[in-house]
Amino acid sequence: MFKKILLSLLIIFTASTTTTMGTHALVSDSATLGVSTYSTGSVDLKISSTGEDGSFQDSIDGFSNVTLYPGDSVTHRIYLKNESSTGALKLSGQAFIEQVEGELENIDPTKVSIKFIKVDSGDPPIATSNSGLTTWAGDTPKSFGTTENFALPADTTQAYDMVISLSSTAPDGAFSFSFIFSGDYTTLE
């Protein structure tokens, strides 16, 4: 009798397992996402002193033999181009003081200033703040301003006037600096 009960239980268990597995097979499904490939974008900021096609490079020669007297300013036009295929570049820059001579040796940040003016044909000019050379020469690049005003859209060229001013109270001396323009990827909304 015990064998009959055990055999009956085994038959019931087998039948219920088969029914459950069969039902599960009828009401389940799966889907597979194959290999996904992503690539990162890149940014490419170029500079030119003329703005002509073919003149944009990673680096250009600076301006030399410029004499400024106390109270004078000099303006140099430069062109920046975002050669990236997508995305805008939010502009910033950093000066690297190469040489200071004479009484300018202990340079006072109020004596030499630099600002950039965005030159548009139809719009009024937009300028960065007029910051001292030592401010631009800080530990990190200084933002030109808001993304709205100083973002360079993809595949776009923009002219800027770089204005270097010497205070009317600046002492005798000479200075030279290099300037690195940076572009950080941003979106324009």
C-alpha positions as CSV (number, residue, x, y, z in Angstrom):
1,M,0.0,0.0,0.0
2,F,2.8,2.3,0.8
3,K,4.3,1.7,-2.6
4,K,1.0,2.6,-4.2
5,I,0.8,5.9,-2.3
6,L,4.4,6.7,-3.1
7,L,3.9,5.9,-6.8
8,S,0.7,8.0,-6.9
9,L,2.5,11.0,-5.4
10,L,5.4,10.6,-7.9
11,I,2.9,10.5,-10.8
12,I,1.1,13.6,-9.4
13,F,4.4,15.5,-8.9
14,T,5.6,14.6,-12.5
15,A,2.3,15.7,-14.0
16,S,2.1,19.0,-12.2
17,T,5.8,19.8,-13.0
18,T,5.2,19.0,-16.7
19,T,2.0,21.1,-16.7
20,T,3.8,24.1,-15.0
21,M,6.8,24.0,-17.3
22,G,4.5,23.7,-20.4
23,T,2.4,26.6,-19.2
24,H,5.5,28.7,-18.5
25,A,6.8,28.0,-22.0
26,L,3.5,29.2,-23.5
27,V,3.4,32.5,-21.6
28,S,7.0,33.7,-21.6
29,D,9.3,35.3,-24.2
30,S,12.6,37.1,-24.4
31,A,14.3,39.7,-26.5
32,T,18.0,40.4,-27.1
33,L,19.9,43.7,-27.6
34,G,22.9,42.9,-29.7
35,V,26.3,44.6,-29.4
36,S,26.0,48.4,-29.1
37,T,28.8,50.6,-30.4
38,Y,29.4,54.1,-29.2
39,S,32.0,56.6,-30.3
40,T,33.1,59.8,-28.6
41,G,33.0,63.1,-30.4
42,S,35.9,65.4,-30.6
43,V,36.3,69.1,-30.6
44,D,38.7,71.0,-32.9
45,L,39.3,74.7,-32.3
46,K,41.6,76.6,-34.8
47,I,42.9,80.1,-34.9
48,S,43.9,82.5,-37.8
49,S,45.1,86.1,-38.1
50,T,43.4,86.6,-41.5
51,G,40.2,84.5,-41.4
52,E,40.9,83.2,-44.9
53,D,40.1,79.6,-45.9
54,G,43.2,77.4,-45.4
55,S,44.7,79.8,-42.8
56,F,43.3,78.2,-39.7
57,Q,45.9,76.3,-37.6
58,D,46.3,75.0,-34.0
59,S,48.8,77.8,-33.4
60,I,49.9,81.1,-35.0
61,D,52.7,83.5,-34.4
62,G,51.9,86.3,-31.9
63,F,52.1,90.0,-32.4
64,S,55.6,91.5,-32.0
65,N,57.4,94.9,-31.9
66,V,54.3,96.7,-30.7
67,T,55.0,99.8,-28.7
68,L,52.5,101.0,-26.2
69,Y,52.8,104.2,-24.3
70,P,51.0,104.8,-21.0
71,G,47.3,105.3,-21.7
72,D,47.5,103.5,-25.2
73,S,45.6,100.5,-26.4
74,V,46.2,98.3,-29.4
75,T,43.7,96.1,-31.1
76,H,44.5,92.8,-33.0
77,R,41.9,90.9,-34.9
78,I,41.9,87.2,-34.6
79,Y,39.6,84.5,-35.9
80,L,38.5,81.4,-34.1
81,K,36.9,78.5,-35.9
82,N,35.1,75.5,-34.5
83,E,35.9,72.7,-36.9
84,S,33.9,70.2,-35.0
85,S,31.0,68.6,-36.8
86,T,28.6,68.8,-33.9
87,G,28.3,70.8,-30.7
88,A,29.3,74.3,-29.7
89,L,32.5,75.4,-27.9
90,K,32.2,77.6,-24.9
91,L,35.3,79.8,-25.1
92,S,37.8,80.5,-22.4
93,G,41.5,81.6,-22.4
94,Q,44.6,81.8,-20.4
95,A,47.7,84.0,-20.7
96,F,51.2,82.9,-20.0
97,I,53.5,85.7,-19.1
98,E,56.8,85.0,-20.9
99,Q,58.9,88.0,-20.0
100,V,58.6,91.2,-18.0
101,E,61.3,93.8,-17.9
102,G,62.0,97.2,-16.3
103,E,59.7,98.7,-13.7
104,L,56.9,96.4,-14.9
105,E,58.9,93.5,-13.2
106,N,56.4,93.4,-10.3
107,I,53.5,93.8,-12.7
108,D,50.4,95.5,-11.2
109,P,47.2,93.8,-12.6
110,T,45.7,97.2,-13.2
111,K,48.5,98.4,-15.5
112,V,48.0,95.9,-18.4
113,S,44.5,94.7,-19.4
114,I,43.1,92.5,-22.0
115,K,39.6,92.1,-23.3
116,F,38.1,90.4,-26.3
117,I,35.3,91.9,-28.4
118,K,33.1,89.5,-30.4
119,V,32.8,91.2,-33.8
120,D,29.5,90.6,-35.6
121,S,28.4,92.3,-38.8
122,G,24.9,92.9,-37.8
123,D,24.9,92.9,-34.0
124,P,26.4,95.3,-31.5
125,P,29.8,94.1,-30.2
126,I,29.9,91.9,-27.1
127,A,33.0,92.3,-25.0
128,T,34.5,90.2,-22.2
129,S,35.3,91.9,-19.0
130,N,38.4,94.1,-19.2
131,S,40.7,92.0,-17.0
132,G,44.2,92.5,-16.0
133,L,47.0,90.4,-17.6
134,T,47.6,88.7,-14.3
135,T,43.9,87.7,-14.1
136,W,44.1,86.1,-17.5
137,A,47.3,84.4,-16.3
138,G,45.6,82.6,-13.4
139,D,45.9,78.9,-12.6
140,T,43.0,78.0,-14.9
141,P,41.5,79.3,-18.1
142,K,39.1,82.3,-17.6
143,S,35.7,82.1,-19.2
144,F,35.0,84.7,-21.9
145,G,31.4,85.0,-20.6
146,T,28.0,83.4,-21.0
147,T,27.4,80.5,-23.3
148,E,24.8,82.6,-25.0
149,N,27.3,85.3,-25.9
150,F,30.6,83.3,-26.2
151,A,29.8,79.9,-27.6
152,L,31.1,79.1,-31.1
153,P,28.6,76.7,-32.9
154,A,30.0,73.8,-34.9
155,D,31.6,74.5,-38.2
156,T,31.5,78.3,-37.6
157,T,34.2,81.1,-37.7
158,Q,34.0,84.1,-35.4
159,A,36.1,87.3,-35.4
160,Y,37.4,88.8,-32.2
161,D,39.2,92.0,-31.5
162,M,41.9,91.4,-28.8
163,V,42.4,94.8,-27.1
164,I,45.5,95.2,-25.0
165,S,45.6,98.4,-22.9
166,L,48.3,100.0,-20.8
167,S,47.3,102.2,-17.9
168,S,48.2,105.9,-18.0
169,T,50.2,105.3,-14.8
170,A,52.1,102.3,-16.1
171,P,55.9,102.5,-15.5
172,D,58.6,101.9,-18.2
173,G,59.2,98.4,-19.2
174,A,58.4,95.6,-21.6
175,F,56.2,92.5,-21.4
176,S,55.4,89.6,-23.6
177,F,52.8,86.8,-23.2
178,S,51.3,83.9,-25.1
179,F,47.6,83.2,-25.0
180,I,45.9,79.8,-25.3
181,F,42.2,79.8,-26.3
182,S,40.2,76.8,-25.1
183,G,36.8,75.5,-26.2
184,D,34.7,73.2,-24.0
185,Y,31.9,71.2,-25.6
186,T,28.5,72.6,-24.8
187,T,25.0,72.5,-26.3
188,L,23.1,75.5,-27.5
189,E,19.4,75.4,-26.5
